[in-house]
């Protein structure tokens, strides 16, 4: 299956090492995303095509827009507020782990303004990563039993929460209680076969990375090393597969005035030179039009 005919990289935007956590800020008409090992936050204005980036001293894992202005950033060393207009940064809390072995990874605000963020356990030899909730009461660990926490998203009514473990090739869903911020009833949504030691990448479907939900409740997930996106039903059935000309997509998000532009971050960090030679768009943010619009980006709030 060929890639969509209208699939394009953002124009005049340098490739990231590991692009992640794209978010559409409707008020600014802009797309933000992170380059984790590049220690960068990036922004692209759709109307003007203007691109700007900010450098940090450590890994920039994910971001969420803040109610009242600015962004909430999850860096390796903790959670911070960041004002793109002034560059002002303020620490909210320290990282709840040993930053020599773990870092924040995928994160988003829920429909009620709480910020949820997973971690990645870098030795990857046991499921020691966690899922955290940050709200007015502080940062709390809510779930564990994962190695590379990823794929956070919520159903259109907010009653279902999605969370993936990339290392385990598994996507879970949970019952979400918006009034209390509690998640329960964790159960598998989809399980994908791991790559066999001698299996070529061309025959490997990939493992679930970042995700987004559309207005019909379908879960769009980037399949890292699988060169594709999958659109899954709320029951886990594959509704659509979108082939991509890059081996490592990392996360989709919906944007544009009608939320029918799908943006996809991708990675080039540590990829073989021969692969990168064949895939010049690796590390770029790709965009394409879709039939079903997405959901608006949720804003985080720092107080109840």
Buried (B, 14 or more C-beta within 10 A) or exposed (E): EEBBEEBEBBEEBEBBBBBBBBBBBEEBBBBBBBBBBBBBBBBBBBEEEEBEBBEBEBBBBBBBBBBEEBBBBBBBBBBBBBEBEEEEBEEBEEBBBEBEEBBBBBBBBBBBBBBBBBBBBBEEEEBBBBBBBBBEEEBEEBBEBBBBBBBBBBBBEBEBBBBBBBBBBBBBBBEBBBEEBEBEEBEEBBEBEEBEEEEEBEEBBBBBBBBBBBBBBBBBBBBBBBBBBBBBBBEEEEEBEBEBBBBBBBBBBBBBEEBBBBBBBBBBBEBEEEBBEEBEBBBBBBBBEBEBBBBEBBBBBBEE
